[in-house]
Amino acid sequence: MNSHFYVPESVPVKDVVHSIWQIDRLSSFRKEHIIPKGVVEIIFNFSDSTPISAHLANKQYHLPDCFVSGFNTMPIRLQLSKKQVFFGVTLQPLSAKKIIGAPASAFSDILVDLTLISATFSNLWHELAEQNNFEKRVSIFSRWIQAKQFSWHAQEKMMNHFLCAPNQHDLSVGQLADALCYSPRHLGRKILESTGMNTEEILLYKKYLHAVHLMHHADLSLTEIAFKSNFSDQSHFIKSFKAYAHLTPGEYNRSKSLVKGHIFEDVR
């Protein structure tokens, strides 16, 4: 498998894009289970073999050439073709509204074909498809972003940082409102628009995401992970984790791959 990863370092791209990645692989697995990862992604599909089937929230999809996925609260299950090539852009969450014209909450738990929304994305797919080099694709997408000349308020940048950070899972609603300089009511409206969740729900979601992060980056027991992720007890941890991942923490921990949030199954 060839994989690449890039984090923008300069504005305006880093204000819009959290990271850019690419995978080009011949898979020895038939199935991939992707648990909710707390990201908003635009994914360009350059796979040229059998269409890849996806199952999300009781709906069946064939992955289109270019699609967006928002703050999912349910896992995605893929039936993999033998070869996959994906170029992905993980957005700063509030940039979805600026780029696509709808907030990230509109894309939660669904896969939306962006070529049906705007011919711009079809044209961008073709321009990227003409390049096999990751760096050239990054350059093309970066120029596309730079041409749009977005402006940002300081509070929007702080909101993006909160939603993308692997920590900040132990705040109360009042503490988060103070940190982001919003009233609790205004914060609730901004969170709901950005994620599709209310403030209490996003704080629980952040605990879950922090637990997933620790499973991959710390040598801790599940009891220790539950404590460090600010769950009230082990039962609360298991119930909350399973609500999102459709797996218990133990099941995920035993099956997880090196790629955070991904499980591969059914060897060919």
Backbone as CSV, one residue per row, in Angstrom:
resi,resn,N_x,N_y,N_z,CA_x,CA_y,CA_z,C_x,C_y,C_z
1,MET,0.845,-1.199,0.000,0.000,0.000,0.000,0.876,1.243,0.000
2,ASN,0.571,2.181,-0.883,1.218,3.484,-0.875,0.283,4.482,-0.206
3,SER,0.777,5.180,0.808,-0.042,6.170,1.493,0.748,7.459,1.659
4,HIS,0.030,8.572,1.633,0.643,9.888,1.757,-0.215,10.739,2.680
5,PHE,0.432,11.685,3.336,-0.277,12.551,4.277,0.393,13.910,4.286
6,TYR,-0.431,14.965,4.285,0.096,16.329,4.230,-0.760,17.230,5.111
7,VAL,-0.103,18.088,5.889,-0.797,19.069,6.723,-0.398,20.458,6.240
8,PRO,-1.343,21.252,5.749,-1.016,22.603,5.281,-0.427,23.449,6.407
9,GLU,0.539,24.273,6.053,1.219,25.090,7.057,0.964,26.582,6.895
10,SER,0.407,27.001,5.780,0.253,28.429,5.543,-1.194,28.764,5.174
11,VAL,-1.590,29.983,5.523,-2.914,30.470,5.151,-2.872,30.867,3.681
12,PRO,-4.001,30.806,2.983,-5.343,30.519,3.501,-5.693,29.038,3.560
13,VAL,-4.805,28.169,3.030,-5.182,26.756,2.910,-5.395,26.116,4.277
14,LYS,-4.522,26.405,5.246,-4.654,25.732,6.543,-5.895,26.186,7.310
15,ASP,-6.474,27.330,6.944,-7.720,27.760,7.572,-8.924,26.996,7.042
16,VAL,-8.755,26.337,5.907,-9.840,25.600,5.253,-9.639,24.093,5.359
17,VAL,-8.387,23.669,5.247,-8.051,22.245,5.166,-7.255,21.828,6.401
18,HIS,-7.730,20.783,7.073,-6.994,20.242,8.218,-5.835,19.367,7.748
19,SER,-6.091,18.505,6.763,-5.056,17.621,6.235,-5.515,17.051,4.897
20,ILE,-4.541,16.532,4.155,-4.813,15.900,2.865,-4.099,14.559,2.851
21,TRP,-4.758,13.541,2.316,-4.170,12.205,2.323,-4.480,11.483,1.016
22,GLN,-3.746,10.421,0.795,-3.996,9.584,-0.381,-3.606,8.154,-0.065
23,ILE,-4.415,7.204,-0.531,-4.051,5.792,-0.432,-4.198,5.165,-1.812
24,ASP,-3.282,4.291,-2.110,-3.288,3.536,-3.367,-2.897,2.115,-2.975
25,ARG,-3.867,1.213,-2.968,-3.586,-0.101,-2.396,-4.269,-1.221,-3.157
26,LEU,-3.609,-2.362,-3.132,-4.212,-3.634,-3.496,-4.587,-4.298,-2.189
27,SER,-5.878,-4.452,-1.948,-6.329,-4.911,-0.644,-6.407,-6.431,-0.584
28,SER,-5.891,-6.980,0.510,-6.030,-8.416,0.748,-7.292,-8.711,1.550
29,PHE,-8.074,-7.657,1.835,-9.320,-7.808,2.601,-10.525,-7.470,1.724
30,ARG,-11.643,-8.072,2.050,-12.879,-7.813,1.316,-13.771,-6.774,2.002
31,LYS,-13.574,-6.562,3.295,-14.453,-5.671,4.044,-13.639,-4.688,4.879
32,GLU,-14.192,-3.483,5.020,-13.594,-2.455,5.873,-14.702,-1.842,6.721
33,HIS,-14.447,-1.744,8.009,-15.389,-1.190,8.973,-14.773,0.111,9.483
34,ILE,-15.418,1.247,9.189,-14.883,2.556,9.580,-15.800,3.145,10.648
35,ILE,-15.303,3.218,11.871,-16.121,3.766,12.945,-16.117,5.292,12.844
36,PRO,-17.100,5.984,13.448,-17.123,7.450,13.391,-15.804,8.053,13.853
37,LYS,-15.278,8.990,13.061,-13.947,9.544,13.315,-13.962,11.036,13.622
38,GLY,-15.150,11.661,13.612,-15.223,13.068,13.976,-14.565,13.989,12.980
39,VAL,-14.652,13.657,11.691,-14.047,14.499,10.655,-15.057,14.746,9.535
40,VAL,-14.820,15.825,8.800,-15.584,16.140,7.604,-14.624,16.005,6.426
41,GLU,-14.945,15.126,5.490,-14.007,14.833,4.408,-14.663,14.938,3.037
42,ILE,-13.912,15.501,2.095,-14.226,15.376,0.680,-13.278,14.318,0.129
43,ILE,-13.826,13.296,-0.508,-13.004,12.184,-0.984,-13.188,12.028,-2.491
44,PHE,-12.067,11.983,-3.184,-12.048,11.760,-4.624,-11.680,10.299,-4.857
45,ASN,-12.550,9.605,-5.549,-12.399,8.171,-5.771,-11.849,7.939,-7.183
46,PHE,-10.616,7.447,-7.247,-9.982,7.155,-8.533,-9.845,5.651,-8.763
47,SER,-10.536,4.871,-7.967,-10.496,3.421,-8.126,-11.144,3.058,-9.460
48,ASP,-10.485,2.205,-10.233,-10.993,1.903,-11.582,-11.405,0.453,-11.752
49,SER,-11.573,-0.229,-10.634,-11.994,-1.636,-10.711,-13.472,-1.727,-10.346
50,THR,-13.883,-2.831,-9.753,-15.283,-3.044,-9.379,-15.772,-1.926,-8.451
51,PRO,-16.973,-1.376,-8.678,-17.497,-0.332,-7.788,-17.481,-0.780,-6.332
52,ILE,-17.164,0.157,-5.451,-17.078,-0.132,-4.028,-18.424,0.160,-3.382
53,SER,-18.959,-0.826,-2.713,-20.255,-0.704,-2.058,-20.062,-0.235,-0.621
54,ALA,-20.917,0.702,-0.197,-20.854,1.228,1.166,-22.224,1.132,1.819
55,HIS,-22.213,0.816,3.115,-23.455,0.736,3.887,-23.329,1.678,5.071
56,LEU,-24.263,2.631,5.159,-24.238,3.620,6.234,-25.668,3.978,6.618
57,ALA,-25.971,3.849,7.897,-27.288,4.235,8.424,-28.436,3.600,7.636
58,ASN,-28.332,2.295,7.413,-29.368,1.513,6.727,-29.572,1.905,5.269
59,LYS,-28.587,2.564,4.676,-28.635,2.896,3.258,-27.431,2.293,2.547
60,GLN,-27.663,1.881,1.323,-26.613,1.274,0.516,-26.177,2.272,-0.556
61,TYR,-24.877,2.389,-0.752,-24.323,3.298,-1.743,-23.284,2.565,-2.593
62,HIS,-23.069,3.070,-3.808,-21.838,2.798,-4.542,-21.033,4.080,-4.481
63,LEU,-19.788,3.987,-4.027,-19.013,5.203,-3.833,-18.874,5.958,-5.154
64,PRO,-19.306,7.230,-5.204,-19.193,8.023,-6.434,-17.772,8.534,-6.629
65,ASP,-17.571,9.266,-7.730,-16.231,9.795,-8.028,-15.775,10.812,-6.987
66,CYS,-16.700,11.604,-6.483,-16.357,12.636,-5.502,-17.516,12.758,-4.520
67,PHE,-17.236,12.564,-3.234,-18.314,12.606,-2.255,-17.837,13.257,-0.964
68,VAL,-18.802,13.697,-0.172,-18.504,14.307,1.119,-19.151,13.467,2.208
69,SER,-18.460,13.362,3.322,-18.976,12.659,4.487,-18.763,13.559,5.698
70,GLY,-19.806,13.735,6.506,-19.736,14.660,7.632,-19.468,13.972,8.955
71,PHE,-19.941,14.582,10.052,-19.706,14.034,11.391,-20.598,12.813,11.595
72,ASN,-20.133,11.671,11.148,-20.936,10.461,11.269,-21.050,10.018,12.718
73,THR,-22.208,9.500,13.056,-22.424,8.926,14.373,-22.672,7.425,14.274
74,MET,-22.519,6.885,13.065,-22.657,5.455,12.815,-21.491,4.993,11.946
75,PRO,-21.123,3.726,12.029,-20.003,3.236,11.212,-20.375,3.109,9.741
76,ILE,-19.366,3.187,8.897,-19.492,2.897,7.471,-18.902,1.513,7.233
77,ARG,-19.623,0.685,6.484,-19.111,-0.643,6.145,-18.915,-0.706,4.634
78,LEU,-17.697,-0.997,4.215,-17.368,-1.044,2.796,-17.147,-2.480,2.348
79,GLN,-17.650,-2.806,1.150,-17.289,-4.036,0.455,-16.209,-3.650,-0.543
80,LEU,-14.992,-4.055,-0.283,-13.851,-3.524,-1.018,-13.611,-4.239,-2.347
81,SER,-13.281,-3.448,-3.352,-12.728,-4.012,-4.576,-11.270,-4.379,-4.294
82,LYS,-10.645,-5.040,-5.224,-9.266,-5.465,-4.970,-8.305,-4.288,-4.935
83,LYS,-8.558,-3.275,-5.770,-7.680,-2.103,-5.801,-8.487,-0.851,-5.508
84,GLN,-7.949,-0.008,-4.607,-8.591,1.260,-4.286,-7.574,2.401,-4.371
85,VAL,-8.027,3.522,-4.934,-7.224,4.745,-4.969,-8.126,5.890,-4.525
86,PHE,-7.793,6.490,-3.392,-8.568,7.601,-2.856,-7.645,8.779,-2.560
87,PHE,-8.111,9.974,-2.892,-7.453,11.222,-2.523,-8.438,11.965,-1.640
88,GLY,-8.072,12.189,-0.378,-9.020,12.740,0.580,-8.571,14.066,1.155
89,VAL,-9.535,14.937,1.387,-9.288,16.238,2.003,-10.124,16.324,3.277
90,THR,-9.455,16.348,4.426,-10.136,16.527,5.702,-10.265,18.024,5.948
91,LEU,-11.502,18.489,6.017,-11.763,19.922,6.109,-11.738,20.409,7.551
92,GLN,-11.379,21.677,7.733,-11.759,22.349,8.964,-13.291,22.361,8.952
93,PRO,-13.943,21.893,10.012,-15.383,21.604,9.940,-16.259,22.733,9.412
94,LEU,-15.961,23.982,9.794,-16.813,25.072,9.346,-16.585,25.438,7.880
95,SER,-15.527,24.886,7.262,-15.297,25.215,5.849,-16.275,24.546,4.923
96,ALA,-16.974,23.489,5.388,-17.934,22.805,4.507,-18.968,23.787,3.976
97,LYS,-19.456,24.662,4.845,-20.476,25.620,4.414,-19.913,26.588,3.379
98,LYS,-18.644,26.969,3.534,-18.033,27.918,2.606,-17.749,27.264,1.258
99,ILE,-17.342,25.999,1.271,-16.950,25.319,0.033,-18.157,24.740,-0.698
100,ILE,-19.048,24.103,0.043,-20.134,23.342,-0.577,-21.449,24.114,-0.574
101,GLY,-21.560,25.064,0.355,-22.793,25.834,0.429,-23.778,25.304,1.438
102,ALA,-23.399,24.269,2.175,-24.243,23.703,3.233,-23.334,23.314,4.391
103,PRO,-23.793,23.458,5.639,-22.946,23.124,6.783,-22.686,21.628,6.880
104,ALA,-21.653,21.287,7.643,-21.274,19.880,7.785,-22.407,19.029,8.339
105,SER,-23.301,19.631,9.108,-24.424,18.869,9.668,-25.314,18.273,8.583
106,ALA,-25.296,18.880,7.384,-26.119,18.366,6.280,-25.580,17.058,5.719
107,PHE,-24.356,16.707,6.091,-23.714,15.528,5.511,-23.425,14.446,6.559
108,SER,-24.060,14.538,7.723,-23.853,13.543,8.769,-24.623,12.262,8.453
109,ASP,-23.930,11.139,8.548,-24.516,9.808,8.372,-25.109,9.583,6.985
110,ILE,-24.599,10.310,5.991,-24.934,10.055,4.592,-23.680,10.279,3.752
111,LEU,-23.666,9.718,2.549,-22.603,9.982,1.581,-23.223,10.748,0.428
112,VAL,-22.766,11.965,0.201,-23.358,12.853,-0.799,-22.428,12.980,-1.997
113,ASP,-22.964,12.690,-3.177,-22.220,12.812,-4.426,-22.096,14.292,-4.776
114,LEU,-20.888,14.849,-4.655,-20.701,16.279,-4.891,-20.808,16.655,-6.357
115,THR,-20.599,15.702,-7.243,-20.721,16.031,-8.673,-22.172,16.324,-9.046
116,LEU,-23.126,15.895,-8.207,-24.532,16.197,-8.442,-24.911,17.570,-7.885
117,ILE,-24.078,18.089,-6.991,-24.332,19.398,-6.394,-23.781,20.510,-7.276
118,SER,-22.571,20.289,-7.818,-21.945,21.322,-8.638,-20.998,20.678,-9.638
119,ALA,-21.022,21.196,-10.881,-20.094,20.717,-11.905,-18.655,21.047,-11.535
120,THR,-18.474,21.999,-10.609,-17.130,22.358,-10.160,-16.382,21.136,-9.647
121,PHE,-17.087,20.280,-8.907,-16.424,19.114,-8.321,-16.127,18.053,-9.378
122,SER,-16.958,17.958,-10.384,-16.664,17.046,-11.492,-15.424,17.520,-12.246
123,ASN,-15.339,18.829,-12.486,-14.162,19.380,-13.161,-12.903,19.185,-12.324
124,LEU,-13.042,19.383,-11.019,-11.889,19.204,-10.126,-11.457,17.747,-10.099
125,TRP,-12.420,16.824,-10.090,-12.077,15.392,-10.133,-11.252,15.076,-11.376
126,HIS,-11.672,15.568,-12.541,-10.946,15.296,-13.776,-9.543,15.896,-13.741
127,GLU,-9.417,17.090,-13.185,-8.103,17.720,-13.105,-7.166,16.928,-12.192
128,LEU,-7.700,16.457,-11.073,-6.890,15.650,-10.158,-6.578,14.280,-10.746
129,ALA,-7.541,13.704,-11.467,-7.358,12.365,-12.038,-6.254,12.332,-13.083
130,GLU,-5.982,13.469,-13.702,-4.931,13.521,-14.714,-3.535,13.405,-14.105
131,GLN,-3.461,13.576,-12.789,-2.181,13.499,-12.084,-2.110,12.216,-11.259
132,ASN,-0.977,11.549,-11.297,-0.761,10.392,-10.431,0.062,10.750,-9.203
133,ASN,0.663,11.924,-9.235,1.570,12.350,-8.173,0.801,13.044,-7.048
134,PHE,1.026,12.599,-5.810,0.311,13.161,-4.658,0.602,14.645,-4.493
135,GLU,1.858,15.030,-4.602,2.221,16.431,-4.408,1.549,17.332,-5.439
136,LYS,1.430,16.863,-6.673,0.764,17.666,-7.698,-0.726,17.784,-7.413
137,ARG,-1.321,16.717,-6.896,-2.737,16.794,-6.530,-2.939,17.769,-5.373
138,VAL,-2.040,17.744,-4.405,-2.114,18.699,-3.293,-2.018,20.126,-3.826
139,SER,-1.113,20.351,-4.756,-0.931,21.683,-5.338,-2.187,22.148,-6.073
140,ILE,-2.815,21.241,-6.828,-4.040,21.588,-7.561,-5.152,21.963,-6.594
141,PHE,-5.350,21.143,-5.561,-6.422,21.438,-4.612,-6.124,22.715,-3.835
142,SER,-4.874,22.937,-3.469,-4.497,24.146,-2.729,-4.758,25.395,-3.557
143,ARG,-4.432,25.357,-4.833,-4.692,26.508,-5.705,-6.196,26.756,-5.823
144,TRP,-6.965,25.677,-5.880,-8.419,25.789,-5.965,-8.970,26.502,-4.727
145,ILE,-8.444,26.163,-3.547,-8.859,26.807,-2.301,-8.420,28.275,-2.292
146,GLN,-7.184,28.536,-2.664,-6.655,29.901,-2.627,-7.467,30.848,-3.505
147,ALA,-7.979,30.334,-4.596,-8.748,31.175,-5.522,-10.087,31.618,-4.931
148,LYS,-10.549,30.929,-3.884,-11.871,31.234,-3.324,-11.843,32.383,-2.324
149,GLN,-10.680,32.667,-1.713,-10.504,33.829,-0.844,-11.557,33.906,0.261
150,PHE,-11.604,32.872,1.091,-12.517,32.864,2.223,-12.013,33.799,3.322
151,SER,-12.941,34.335,4.090,-12.571,35.111,5.279,-13.113,34.394,6.513
152,TRP,-12.405,34.547,7.631,-12.758,33.840,8.854,-12.805,34.790,10.039
153,HIS,-13.784,34.571,10.915,-13.810,35.256,12.201,-12.970,34.443,13.189
154,ALA,-12.435,35.140,14.190,-11.605,34.460,15.188,-12.374,33.339,15.877
155,GLN,-13.670,33.553,16.151,-14.467,32.525,16.824,-14.626,31.280,15.943
156,GLU,-14.724,31.473,14.627,-14.824,30.330,13.721,-13.547,29.492,13.768
157,LYS,-12.414,30.155,13.813,-11.142,29.428,13.897,-11.055,28.646,15.207
158,MET,-11.516,29.263,16.291,-11.494,28.566,17.578,-12.441,27.369,17.566
159,MET,-13.596,27.523,16.927,-14.539,26.408,16.815,-13.927,25.270,16.010
160,ASN,-13.277,25.591,14.905,-12.602,24.565,14.109,-11.568,23.825,14.942
161,HIS,-10.791,24.586,15.712,-9.748,23.957,16.538,-10.368,23.018,17.568
162,PHE,-11.443,23.455,18.209,-12.101,22.606,19.197,-12.597,21.307,18.570
163,LEU,-13.254,21.403,17.418,-13.847,20.221,16.797,-12.790,19.253,16.278
164,CYS,-11.626,19.763,15.866,-10.584,18.898,15.307,-9.629,18.342,16.360
165,ALA,-9.531,18.995,17.501,-8.543,18.594,18.508,-8.879,17.230,19.098
166,PRO,-7.860,16.382,19.334,-8.127,15.064,19.917,-8.444,15.120,21.404
167,ASN,-8.258,16.303,22.017,-8.563,16.431,23.449,-9.741,17.394,23.619
168,GLN,-9.730,18.198,24.669,-10.830,19.116,24.996,-12.163,18.358,25.135
169,HIS,-12.058,17.189,25.725,-13.206,16.313,25.919,-13.772,16.409,27.333
170,ASP,-13.118,17.209,28.171,-13.481,17.232,29.592,-14.084,18.570,30.023
171,LEU,-14.620,19.324,29.053,-15.206,20.620,29.363,-16.699,20.496,29.644
172,SER,-17.208,21.415,30.448,-18.654,21.541,30.607,-19.175,22.469,29.512
173,VAL,-20.493,22.540,29.375,-21.083,23.444,28.385,-20.676,24.885,28.674
174,GLY,-20.724,25.266,29.954,-20.353,26.628,30.326,-18.893,26.934,30.038
175,GLN,-18.016,25.985,30.342,-16.583,26.188,30.084,-16.302,26.301,28.592
176,LEU,-16.988,25.492,27.778,-16.788,25.561,26.335,-17.307,26.888,25.783
177,ALA,-18.460,27.328,26.265,-19.008,28.608,25.815,-18.047,29.747,26.147
178,ASP,-17.487,29.722,27.343,-16.530,30.762,27.733,-15.277,30.705,26.858
179,ALA,-14.785,29.490,26.603,-13.555,29.339,25.816,-13.732,29.843,24.389
180,LEU,-14.943,29.673,23.837,-15.196,30.068,22.448,-15.864,31.440,22.341
181,CYS,-16.064,32.089,23.504,-16.629,33.447,23.539,-18.038,33.503,22.944
182,TYR,-18.861,32.503,23.272,-20.260,32.483,22.882,-21.108,32.388,24.146
183,SER,-22.338,32.847,24.077,-23.297,32.507,25.120,-23.651,31.033,24.946
184,PRO,-24.061,30.334,26.002,-24.423,28.912,25.842,-25.473,28.687,24.757
185,ARG,-26.449,29.599,24.638,-27.492,29.429,23.622,-26.915,29.591,22.207
186,HIS,-26.090,30.631,22.013,-25.477,30.848,20.699,-24.524,29.706,20.363
187,LEU,-23.782,29.231,21.373,-22.892,28.087,21.158,-23.683,26.877,20.679
188,GLY,-24.834,26.633,21.292,-25.658,25.499,20.900,-26.079,25.573,19.446
189,ARG,-26.447,26.775,18.986,-26.838,26.931,17.587,-25.668,26.684,16.650
190,LYS,-24.493,27.179,17.018,-23.308,27.004,16.163,-22.879,25.528,16.114
191,ILE,-22.903,24.862,17.255,-22.536,23.445,17.310,-23.510,22.611,16.493
192,LEU,-24.803,22.879,16.641,-25.816,22.113,15.914,-25.649,22.286,14.406
193,GLU,-25.427,23.512,13.968,-25.232,23.750,12.540,-23.962,23.061,12.035
194,SER,-22.910,23.091,12.843,-21.612,22.574,12.409,-21.546,21.051,12.409
195,THR,-22.264,20.405,13.328,-22.089,18.963,13.521,-23.371,18.150,13.435
196,GLY,-24.535,18.794,13.605,-25.780,18.048,13.683,-26.071,17.546,15.079
197,MET,-25.208,17.874,16.042,-25.391,17.468,17.436,-25.559,18.705,18.303
198,ASN,-26.245,18.551,19.444,-26.289,19.664,20.387,-25.001,19.675,21.216
199,THR,-24.859,20.664,22.080,-23.580,20.830,22.792,-23.284,19.641,23.694
200,GLU,-24.271,19.150,24.416,-24.047,17.996,25.293,-23.642,16.767,24.478
201,GLU,-24.280,16.597,23.326,-23.962,15.445,22.479,-22.549,15.536,21.923
202,ILE,-22.107,16.730,21.504,-20.767,16.842,20.942,-19.707,16.625,22.023
203,LEU,-19.996,17.018,23.261,-19.032,16.783,24.342,-18.902,15.288,24.645
204,LEU,-20.021,14.548,24.573,-19.943,13.094,24.715,-19.199,12.481,23.539
205,TYR,-19.481,12.971,22.341,-18.796,12.491,21.125,-17.291,12.705,21.242
206,LYS,-16.884,13.849,21.813,-15.459,14.128,21.995,-14.824,13.141,22.986
207,LYS,-15.557,12.723,23.991,-15.041,11.713,24.917,-14.781,10.409,24.172
208,TYR,-15.751,10.014,23.356,-15.597,8.806,22.544,-14.376,8.916,21.627
209,LEU,-14.236,10.050,20.942,-13.098,10.239,20.026,-11.771,10.216,20.782
210,HIS,-11.760,10.788,21.986,-10.534,10.766,22.790,-10.161,9.340,23.175
211,ALA,-11.166,8.529,23.486,-10.911,7.126,23.824,-10.313,6.388,22.632
212,VAL,-10.854,6.619,21.430,-10.300,5.994,20.225,-8.852,6.431,20.032
213,HIS,-8.593,7.712,20.235,-7.232,8.237,20.094,-6.279,7.533,21.059
214,LEU,-6.699,7.357,22.308,-5.825,6.714,23.300,-5.580,5.249,22.969
215,MET,-6.562,4.576,22.395,-6.372,3.172,22.030,-5.254,3.002,21.006
216,HIS,-5.016,4.038,20.219,-3.984,3.956,19.198,-2.665,4.601,19.619
217,HIS,-2.693,5.450,20.622,-1.502,6.243,20.926,-1.041,6.136,22.380
218,ALA,-1.643,5.267,23.172,-1.223,5.125,24.563,-1.332,3.663,24.983
219,ASP,-0.423,3.243,25.813,-0.426,1.872,26.321,-1.175,1.854,27.650
220,LEU,-2.513,1.846,27.553,-3.361,1.936,28.731,-4.422,0.846,28.698
221,SER,-4.881,0.475,29.863,-6.012,-0.455,29.942,-7.283,0.290,29.563
222,LEU,-8.335,-0.459,29.239,-9.603,0.178,28.900,-10.185,0.930,30.095
223,THR,-9.938,0.456,31.281,-10.394,1.174,32.477,-9.700,2.517,32.578
224,GLU,-8.387,2.527,32.325,-7.642,3.790,32.354,-8.100,4.731,31.238
225,ILE,-8.392,4.168,30.070,-8.869,4.989,28.949,-10.214,5.619,29.285
226,ALA,-11.106,4.852,29.896,-12.410,5.391,30.295,-12.240,6.562,31.251
227,PHE,-11.323,6.416,32.212,-11.080,7.478,33.193,-10.490,8.712,32.520
228,LYS,-9.474,8.527,31.684,-8.805,9.654,31.043,-9.693,10.339,30.009
229,SER,-10.702,9.628,29.525,-11.630,10.223,28.558,-12.831,10.862,29.241
230,ASN,-12.806,10.847,30.592,-13.801,11.569,31.397,-15.189,10.924,31.374
231,PHE,-15.242,9.611,31.144,-16.511,8.908,31.318,-16.765,8.702,32.812
232,SER,-18.034,8.697,33.186,-18.371,8.607,34.605,-17.994,7.254,35.196
233,ASP,-18.103,6.196,34.391,-17.701,4.865,34.846,-17.538,3.963,33.618
234,GLN,-17.116,2.730,33.868,-16.849,1.805,32.769,-18.115,1.478,31.985
235,SER,-19.239,1.386,32.679,-20.509,1.078,32.008,-20.896,2.204,31.042
236,HIS,-20.708,3.433,31.477,-21.009,4.590,30.623,-20.094,4.591,29.400
237,PHE,-18.843,4.258,29.597,-17.866,4.178,28.513,-18.296,3.141,27.475
238,ILE,-18.621,1.942,27.930,-18.991,0.863,27.011,-20.266,1.210,26.252
239,LYS,-21.258,1.715,26.961,-22.538,2.046,26.322,-22.363,3.148,25.278
240,SER,-21.620,4.192,25.618,-21.430,5.323,24.699,-20.601,4.910,23.492
241,PHE,-19.526,4.166,23.717,-18.661,3.731,22.629,-19.443,2.856,21.647
242,LYS,-20.213,1.927,22.181,-20.965,1.016,21.307,-22.050,1.753,20.524
243,ALA,-22.601,2.828,21.097,-23.629,3.595,20.388,-23.079,4.189,19.099
244,TYR,-21.804,4.563,19.109,-21.186,5.143,17.911,-20.548,4.081,17.015
245,ALA,-19.739,3.224,17.587,-18.937,2.287,16.800,-19.675,1.002,16.450
246,HIS,-20.785,0.725,17.143,-21.504,-0.548,17.020,-20.598,-1.720,17.393
247,LEU,-19.607,-1.415,18.211,-18.694,-2.389,18.792,-18.406,-1.940,20.217
248,THR,-18.118,-2.877,21.107,-17.663,-2.480,22.434,-16.220,-1.992,22.332
249,PRO,-15.733,-1.242,23.321,-14.324,-0.839,23.298,-13.375,-2.032,23.181
250,GLY,-13.702,-3.114,23.868,-12.842,-4.295,23.802,-12.819,-4.910,22.416
251,GLU,-13.984,-4.990,21.773,-14.048,-5.541,20.414,-13.246,-4.696,19.442
252,TYR,-13.386,-3.371,19.560,-12.615,-2.502,18.666,-11.121,-2.624,18.946
253,ASN,-10.755,-2.628,20.203,-9.336,-2.655,20.573,-8.649,-3.923,20.075
254,ARG,-9.382,-5.034,20.072,-8.795,-6.304,19.613,-8.690,-6.364,18.091
255,SER,-9.557,-5.643,17.388,-9.646,-5.771,15.932,-9.033,-4.609,15.169
256,LYS,-8.705,-3.517,15.843,-8.286,-2.288,15.164,-7.038,-2.507,14.321
257,SER,-6.940,-1.729,13.246,-5.757,-1.753,12.395,-4.822,-0.623,12.812
258,LEU,-3.738,-0.453,12.078,-2.831,0.661,12.357,-3.451,1.998,11.991
259,VAL,-4.471,1.980,11.133,-5.150,3.208,10.716,-6.286,3.488,11.701
260,LYS,-6.197,4.608,12.396,-7.179,4.914,13.444,-8.595,4.951,12.886
261,GLY,-9.479,4.190,13.519,-10.882,4.170,13.131,-11.244,3.102,12.118
262,HIS,-10.265,2.331,11.657,-10.512,1.369,10.585,-10.240,-0.063,11.044
263,ILE,-11.144,-0.949,10.647,-10.974,-2.386,10.868,-11.116,-3.084,9.518
264,PHE,-10.194,-3.990,9.207,-10.252,-4.736,7.953,-10.594,-6.193,8.267
265,GLU,-11.474,-6.753,7.438,-11.981,-8.097,7.693,-12.061,-8.915,6.416
266,ASP,-12.177,-10.225,6.598,-12.455,-11.167,5.500,-11.320,-11.173,4.468
267,VAL,-10.248,-11.871,4.810,-9.090,-11.977,3.925,-9.495,-12.679,2.639
268,ARG,-8.999,-12.178,1.511,-9.331,-12.781,0.216,-8.714,-14.170,0.085
